[in-house]
Amino acid sequence: MAQPLPIEQATMDEPVLSERELLLAECQSLDTSIGLILVDSEPTDSAFFDDLRDTSSLRLLSDSSVNSLTLESLSNVQRQPELVEGATLAQFSHYASADSIWILPFSHNGRTSKWLLLFDGKQTLEKSVIENLFLKINWVLTNRQLEQTETQLRDANAWIDQELEEMTRLQQLMLPDRKQTIPGSRIAFTYRAMRGAGGDYIDFLSRRDPTGKTDLHTLGVIVADVTGHGPSAAMEVAMLDAILRTYRPTQDLESPSLAFNYINKHFFTRRERSSFITAVACHYCPVKRTLLYANAGHPHAYIKRGNDIIPIDGGGIPIGVMRDYEWDLYEVPIEPNDTLFVYTDVVIETKDPDNHDFGFERLEQALRDSDSEPESLLKNMEAKLKAFCRCQKFQDDMTMCAIQFV
């Protein structure tokens, strides 16, 4: 009489077996008089299989159930551990010498899809042996399915990571040249994406003269924030950048508000979208020493003038909300050594462990405590934020820009 089969965990060094080989290997210790049939399809020409489809737990057939059983080509089944797939059977006959049949159903993704039929011609199998075999084979097959799923997930995650890395690399190419210089100004910016590619945007825009040459004595800057973060926001940023690449400001078209009108117009060229963009755009004229300013639903910028912190008020709705909206233009006088500070909302929305926002008051105090030199100001601001949240990574994409007018 066959003994209960031990349940042993497969080692990593064992060769990878097919599902068929696994079933056969688990049945090797059974009595050689046991006939095995693996049914991995659903024939429609047998009443027995109609009943078999409803079998989802361990089951024993005997007596009349066995005698009335007809399967295709059962005469070809040898009385030894051999699997014959139901789909390959071609004739009908009786497995007449079998006194009992054990049906072992196996499920995949919550659905019974395979049945192992054990033909016990001498009634040598005890229920404990069958239960042990049933549990072990189900355990083996379930682990095989989990391993296959884990492999598929690893492959999918590796592909996603690779695509995100490429998206991050492409987005980095959209950032302004950190070595860019404009006569009469010092420029610095910080860009931190929450997850590789993000929804923040920064660029410096220069006016072109009538001959098409860039006027190096004018400076335009735009800082924008697309709703959300991650790949979807990064795609919207790429669209924003593409629209801006077609914008050609001239002496008569240097207004930041007109730039917003242009972006909004092209943002609506196709179907309406669920996302929108907040932005601040500035244009500095060194001859007039004035800053032209427009705001599209973005946190207001600041002018640091010594220890005085001056918020630049005025604004409008975000880009992408109303198709025909037009933004207002504001003009701010600039004094020597004034520093413009522009940022995205994570600066004021960064939270401490007690869930308090950094807020405008702390931001203004941090600006007072900082040097007016752009690089130093941004380093101090980032240090203040990290000390406040007690973290090294922020809860959203972060962009800060400081421009000192000398």
C-alpha positions in Angstrom: 0.0 0.0 0.0 1.3 3.4 -0.9 2.5 5.7 1.9 1.5 9.3 2.4 3.7 11.6 0.3 5.9 14.1 2.2 5.4 17.8 1.3 8.8 19.2 0.6 9.7 22.6 -0.7 11.5 22.6 -4.0 15.0 24.1 -3.9 16.3 26.8 -6.2 18.8 24.4 -7.8 16.2 21.9 -9.0 15.5 22.0 -12.8 12.4 23.8 -14.0 9.8 21.2 -14.8 6.7 21.6 -17.0 3.3 21.4 -15.3 2.8 18.0 -16.8 6.2 16.8 -15.5 5.4 18.2 -12.1 2.2 16.2 -11.9 3.8 13.0 -13.0 6.7 13.5 -10.6 4.4 13.9 -7.6 2.6 10.7 -8.5 5.7 8.5 -8.9 5.5 7.0 -5.4 2.0 5.7 -6.0 1.3 2.0 -6.6 2.1 1.1 -10.2 -1.3 -0.3 -10.7 -2.8 3.2 -10.5 -3.8 4.7 -13.9 -3.5 8.4 -14.4 -5.3 10.7 -16.7 -4.8 14.5 -16.8 -7.9 16.3 -18.2 -6.8 19.8 -19.3 -9.6 20.5 -21.8 -13.4 20.3 -21.7 -14.7 17.7 -24.2 -18.4 18.2 -25.0 -19.3 14.7 -26.2 -19.3 12.9 -22.9 -21.9 13.2 -20.1 -19.2 12.4 -17.6 -17.3 15.6 -18.5 -20.5 17.6 -18.0 -20.5 16.3 -14.4 -16.7 16.7 -14.2 -16.9 20.5 -14.8 -18.9 20.9 -11.6 -16.2 19.2 -9.6 -14.2 21.7 -7.6 -13.2 19.7 -4.6 -11.7 16.2 -3.9 -14.1 13.6 -5.0 -14.4 9.7 -5.2 -16.4 7.9 -7.9 -17.1 4.1 -7.4 -19.4 1.3 -8.4 -22.0 2.4 -10.9 -20.3 5.7 -11.6 -17.2 3.9 -12.6 -19.0 1.3 -14.7 -20.9 3.9 -16.7 -17.7 6.0 -17.4 -16.7 6.2 -21.0 -13.5 8.0 -22.1 -11.8 8.2 -25.4 -9.0 5.6 -26.0 -8.8 4.5 -22.4 -7.5 1.2 -23.7 -4.3 3.0 -24.4 -3.7 4.0 -20.8 -1.1 1.8 -19.2 -1.3 0.7 -15.6 1.7 2.8 -14.6 2.2 6.5 -13.7 1.5 7.9 -17.1 -0.4 11.0 -18.0 -2.8 11.0 -21.0 -4.3 14.3 -21.9 -8.0 14.3 -22.5 -7.7 16.3 -25.7 -5.7 13.6 -27.4 -8.2 10.8 -26.9 -10.1 9.6 -30.0 -12.2 6.5 -29.2 -14.7 5.4 -26.5 -14.1 2.4 -24.3 -14.5 1.3 -20.6 -11.7 1.4 -18.1 -13.5 -1.7 -16.8 -11.0 -3.0 -14.3 -11.0 0.2 -12.2 -13.1 -0.2 -9.1 -12.8 3.4 -8.1 -11.7 6.8 -9.5 -10.4 9.7 -7.5 -10.9 13.1 -9.1 -8.5 15.8 -8.1 -9.5 19.2 -9.4 -6.9 22.0 -9.8 -7.7 25.7 -10.0 -6.1 28.6 -11.8 -7.1 32.2 -11.2 -10.1 31.0 -9.2 -11.4 28.7 -11.9 -11.1 24.9 -12.0 -9.4 24.2 -15.3 -7.6 20.8 -14.8 -8.6 17.4 -13.3 -6.3 14.5 -12.4 -8.1 11.2 -12.6 -6.6 8.3 -10.5 -7.9 4.9 -11.5 -7.5 2.6 -8.5 -8.0 -0.9 -9.9 -7.1 -2.7 -6.7 -8.5 -0.1 -4.3 -5.1 0.4 -2.7 -5.3 4.2 -2.2 -6.3 5.4 1.2 -8.1 8.8 1.6 -5.2 10.2 3.6 -2.8 9.4 0.7 -5.1 11.1 -1.8 -5.6 14.1 0.4 -1.9 14.5 0.9 -1.3 14.2 -2.8 -4.1 16.6 -3.6 -2.7 19.3 -1.2 0.8 18.8 -2.3 0.0 19.1 -6.0 -2.2 22.1 -5.5 0.7 23.7 -3.4 3.2 22.9 -6.1 1.0 24.2 -9.0 0.0 27.3 -7.0 3.7 28.1 -6.3 4.5 27.6 -10.0 1.7 30.0 -10.9 3.0 32.5 -8.4 6.6 32.2 -9.7 5.3 32.8 -13.3 3.3 35.8 -12.1 6.3 37.2 -10.2 8.5 36.8 -13.2 5.9 38.7 -15.4 5.7 41.4 -12.8 9.5 41.8 -12.6 9.7 42.0 -16.3 6.9 44.6 -16.5 8.4 46.6 -13.7 11.9 46.5 -15.3 10.3 47.8 -18.6 8.4 50.6 -16.7 11.6 51.6 -14.9 13.5 51.7 -18.1 10.8 53.9 -19.8 10.7 56.2 -16.8 14.5 56.6 -16.9 14.3 57.5 -20.5 11.4 60.0 -19.8 13.5 61.5 -17.0 16.5 61.8 -19.3 14.4 63.6 -22.0 12.8 65.9 -19.5 16.3 66.9 -18.1 17.1 68.0 -21.7 14.3 70.5 -21.5 15.8 72.3 -18.5 17.6 75.6 -19.1 21.4 75.7 -19.4 22.6 76.4 -15.9 25.6 78.3 -17.3 23.3 80.7 -19.2 24.1 84.4 -18.4 22.2 87.6 -19.1 24.1 90.9 -18.8 23.0 92.7 -15.6 21.6 89.6 -13.8 22.6 86.6 -11.8 20.5 83.5 -12.3 20.1 80.2 -10.3 17.4 77.6 -10.2 16.6 74.3 -8.4 14.6 71.5 -10.0 13.6 68.4 -8.0 11.1 65.9 -9.5 9.3 63.7 -7.0 9.6 60.6 -9.2 12.2 61.0 -11.9 10.0 62.8 -14.5 7.6 65.4 -13.0 5.1 68.1 -13.7 7.2 71.2 -13.0 8.6 73.4 -15.7 11.1 76.2 -16.0 12.6 78.0 -18.9 14.2 81.3 -19.8 12.9 83.2 -22.8 14.7 85.9 -24.8 13.3 88.4 -27.1 14.3 88.4 -30.8 15.0 91.6 -32.7 13.5 92.1 -36.2 16.5 90.3 -37.8 15.8 87.2 -35.7 18.8 87.6 -33.4 18.4 87.0 -29.7 18.5 90.1 -27.6 20.9 89.1 -24.8 20.0 92.2 -22.8 16.4 91.1 -22.1 15.3 88.3 -19.8 12.1 86.3 -19.6 11.4 83.5 -17.2 8.5 81.1 -16.9 7.9 78.7 -14.0 4.9 76.4 -14.3 3.3 73.5 -12.5 1.0 70.9 -14.2 -1.6 69.3 -12.0 -0.4 65.9 -10.7 3.0 64.4 -10.9 4.7 61.5 -12.6 4.6 60.4 -16.2 1.2 61.9 -17.1 2.2 65.3 -15.8 5.6 64.9 -17.6 3.7 64.4 -20.9 1.8 67.7 -20.3 5.0 69.5 -19.5 6.4 68.2 -22.8 3.4 69.6 -24.6 3.8 73.0 -22.8 7.5 73.1 -23.9 6.5 72.3 -27.5 4.0 75.1 -27.5 6.5 77.6 -26.1 9.1 76.6 -28.7 6.7 78.0 -31.3 6.3 81.3 -29.4 8.3 84.2 -30.9 8.2 87.3 -28.6 9.2 90.5 -30.3 9.4 94.1 -29.1 5.7 94.4 -29.7 4.9 91.0 -28.3 7.0 90.7 -25.1 4.2 90.7 -22.6 4.1 87.6 -20.3 0.3 87.9 -20.4 0.3 87.5 -24.2 2.5 84.5 -23.8 -0.1 82.9 -21.5 -2.8 83.8 -24.0 -0.8 82.0 -26.7 -0.2 78.9 -24.6 -3.8 78.7 -23.6 -5.0 79.0 -27.2 -2.8 76.1 -28.3 -3.6 74.1 -25.2 -7.2 73.9 -26.4 -6.5 73.0 -30.0 -7.7 69.4 -29.4 -10.2 67.9 -27.1 -10.6 69.4 -23.6 -8.4 67.9 -21.0 -8.8 67.3 -17.2 -5.5 68.8 -16.3 -4.5 72.5 -16.1 -1.3 74.5 -15.6 -0.5 77.2 -13.1 2.4 79.5 -14.1 4.2 82.7 -13.4 6.0 84.5 -16.3 8.2 87.6 -16.0 10.0 89.8 -18.5 12.7 92.1 -17.3 13.6 95.3 -19.3 17.0 96.6 -18.1 16.7 99.9 -19.8 13.4 100.8 -18.0 14.4 98.7 -15.0 10.9 97.3 -14.9 9.6 93.7 -14.5 6.5 92.8 -16.5 4.6 90.1 -14.7 1.7 87.7 -15.3 0.2 85.0 -13.0 -2.0 82.1 -14.1 -3.3 80.7 -10.8 0.2 80.3 -9.4 1.6 81.1 -5.9 2.7 84.8 -6.1 6.4 85.6 -6.6 8.5 87.8 -4.4 11.0 90.6 -4.7 13.7 90.5 -2.0 14.9 94.1 -1.5 17.4 93.9 1.4 15.4 92.8 4.4 12.1 93.8 2.7 10.1 91.0 1.2 7.6 92.3 -1.4 4.9 90.0 -2.8 4.0 90.6 -6.4 0.2 90.6 -6.2 -2.2 90.1 -9.1 -3.1 87.0 -11.1 -5.6 85.1 -13.1 -7.0 81.6 -13.5 -4.8 78.6 -14.5 -4.0 77.8 -18.1 -6.4 75.2 -19.6 -9.5 76.2 -17.7 -11.3 78.7 -20.1 -10.5 78.7 -23.8 -10.9 82.5 -24.4 -9.5 83.8 -21.2 -7.0 86.7 -21.3 -4.5 87.4 -18.6 -3.7 90.8 -17.1 -0.2 92.3 -17.2 1.4 93.9 -14.2 4.5 96.1 -14.0 6.9 96.1 -11.1 9.8 98.7 -10.7 13.2 97.1 -10.0 16.0 98.6 -8.0 19.7 97.5 -8.1 20.4 94.2 -6.3 16.7 93.3 -6.1 16.2 89.5 -6.2 13.2 87.9 -7.8 12.1 84.6 -6.2 9.7 82.3 -8.1 8.7 78.8 -6.9 6.1 76.0 -7.2 3.5 75.2 -4.6 5.4 72.5 -2.8 7.4 75.2 -1.1 4.4 76.5 0.8 2.6 73.1 1.0 5.5 71.1 2.5 4.3 69.7 5.8 6.1 68.9 9.1 5.5 65.7 11.1 2.5 67.4 12.8 0.9 68.1 9.3 1.5 71.9 9.5 2.2 73.7 6.2 5.4 75.6 5.7 3.1 78.4 4.5 3.7 82.0 3.3 4.9 83.4 6.7 7.7 80.9 7.0 8.6 81.4 3.4 8.9 85.2 3.8 10.9 84.7 7.0 13.2 82.3 5.2 13.7 84.9 2.4 14.6 87.5 5.0 17.1 85.2 6.6 18.8 84.4 3.2 21.4 86.2 1.2 20.3 88.0 -1.9 22.8 86.1 -4.1 20.7 83.5 -6.0 22.7 80.3 -5.4 23.0 81.1 -1.7 19.3 82.0 -1.4 18.1 78.7 -3.0 20.5 76.5 -0.9 19.3 78.2 2.3 15.6 77.8 1.2 16.0 74.1 0.5 17.8 73.6 3.8 14.9 75.4 5.6 12.3 73.2 3.9 14.1 69.9 4.7 14.6 71.0 8.4 10.9 71.8 8.6 9.6 68.5 7.1 12.5 66.5 8.6 12.9 64.7 5.3 15.3 64.5 2.4 12.6 64.2 -0.3 9.7 66.5 -0.8 6.0 65.5 -1.2 5.7 66.8 -4.7 7.8 68.1 -7.6 9.7 71.3 -6.6 11.1 74.1 -8.6 12.6 77.4 -7.3 14.2 80.2 -9.3 16.1 83.3 -8.1 17.3 86.1 -10.3 19.2 89.1 -9.0 19.2 92.3 -11.0 22.5 94.1 -10.5 
